[in-house]
């Protein structure tokens, strides 16, 4: 009797030993398709200087694991800590957020259906890194990405599939300076250079456009008024060169101060934004006006009539040049 029992245990031991590791391997045919959904609950802040954004999001992942199938008609649901405990006992995609450090998971929900279909929902809040193209700032539109990969399973073992019906956002999920216009999802393969491994990556993109009226009233209008005040130098007689220079320097310093205040909101990029081009147009126009006044003082001291004609032409032409440059910057 004892010998028979030992024989049965020996026969069953390999099967039991294979059971636990089998749970750690992807189920069924490879690659396992993991359907991913994304819901934006709140876009709380966007920092252009750091190129980061803070968001509260919900993520849903669904896959099928025949090893989790059971007899019955009702699904099994696990919440919060019990969901984390249960997911640790079974195969799951081992998701990792590529463009954030330590996401704070606020909610978990795990539901297993009788046919082995698994739904894993998580809610989290985090600060994500973003690559922003600010050339059109403040008339720009940005795509803020949440990038997700599997830490353990390569593209040959796991493939993310966006859930087209599971992409949405809350109508109130708008940061004060930006308007959320849509949410989309895409999947592609990402190769880790030097490792020789390729992973499937799910990218949830938050489409936003900037509310530009704030910058019109705080930057465009003040700079334009400063420049128009500078143009009054051509009402001052060309013989009063000191007064012209004082007014020019005052206008120039006012523009520099305004741009300096704006610089705290933007990253140190190597290209010009629309706002930079507006300041550049003002600087060039002021410099041209100063050069004209200097030339009049140097060569037209004894030709007041000719100097007055130049004042009228430059006094009209400089604003036209400035507004032309302004229009080109905004519309191009």
C-alpha positions, 0 to 999 in steps of 0.5 A: 500500500505504501509503495503504491502511494509513493508511485502515485506521488512520483507520477503526479510530482512532475505535473504539480511542479510544472503547474506553478511555472506554467502560470508565469508563462504567457497563455495560449498562442503567441503573441498574447493579445492584450487589449488596452483602453484609456480614460483621462479623468483629469489633466491637472497641470502642464509644465512647458519648461519641464516638458511634463504633465500631471494626469489622473487616468484609468487604464483597462487591460483585457486578455484571455488565459484558459488556465483561469477558466472555471465552471460557473456563470458568475465572474470572480471579482477582486478589488484593491489589495485582494486584486493586487494579491490575486494578480501576483498569483497568475500571469499578467502583462507586467505593465511598465510606464515608460515615461514616468517614474513612480506612478501612484496607483489609486484603485485596482479591479480584477475580474475573471470570467468563466471562460478565462477572460481577465479584465484588469483595471487600474486608476493612477495619478502621476507626472509624465514626461512629454516631448513638446514642439513649441514652435507655434507657441502660444498657438500650438497643439500638443500630443501628450503621451502615456507610454506603456510596455511590458517589462517582462514579455517581448513583442514575440510573447505579448502584443498590445491592441488598442481598444478603439471603443475604450478611449475617452476623457472627462469633459471637465478634464481640462487644465486651465491653459489647455483644452483637451480635444480628444484621446486616442490610442496606438500600438507599435513595436519599440526596440531597446537599442543595445539589448537586441529585444523588441517590446510591444508598446501601447501609447495613449495620446491626449490631444490638447490645444492652447487657450491663446487669448491669455497671451494675446492680452499679456504679451502681444498687446503690451509689446505692440503698445510699447513699439507704438510708443517708441514710434513717437520718437519721429515726432521729436525733432531729429536735432534732439537726439538725446530725447530720441535715444532715451525713448528708444532705450526705454521701449527696448528695456520694456520689451526685454523685461516682458520677454524675460518674464515669459522665459520662465514658462518656456524650456531652453529650446534651440528654435524660435517660438511665435512669441520669440518672433514677435519680440524679434520683430519689435527689436529689429524695428526699434533697432532700425528706428534708432539707426535712422535717428543716428543717421539723421543726427550725423548727416542731416543736421543742417537739412531739417526739411529732408530730415522731416520727410524721413521722419514721416516715411519711417514713422509710417513705414516702421509700424507697417513693417512690424505688423507685417512681421507680426502677421507672418509669424502668426499665420505661417 
